[in-house]
Amino acid sequence: MIKRTVLAMAVLLAGPALAQQPAPTQCELPRPDACTQEYRPVCGFTLDAKSKTYGNACAACADKEVVRHTPGPCA
């Protein structure tokens, strides 16, 4: 009974945090050659799970190593 209560509380507490994380956006082909200088930071991810903050989604996908990105700077 105690284990179930602890598990239920963990799920309830983690639920809002999980819901706030947006799904990653995949970079599509063809890659952009030029991007605007609009600052709307995203966190870009490579296939080997390295991450880097880019000024916007276009700049992230212009990097041929990046495969997906999420809104906001990397942690």
Secondary structure, DSSP 4 states (H G I P E B T S, - for coil): -HHHHHHHHHHHHHHHHHHHSPPPEEP-SSPPS--------EEEEETT--EEEESSHHHHHHSTTEEEEEES---
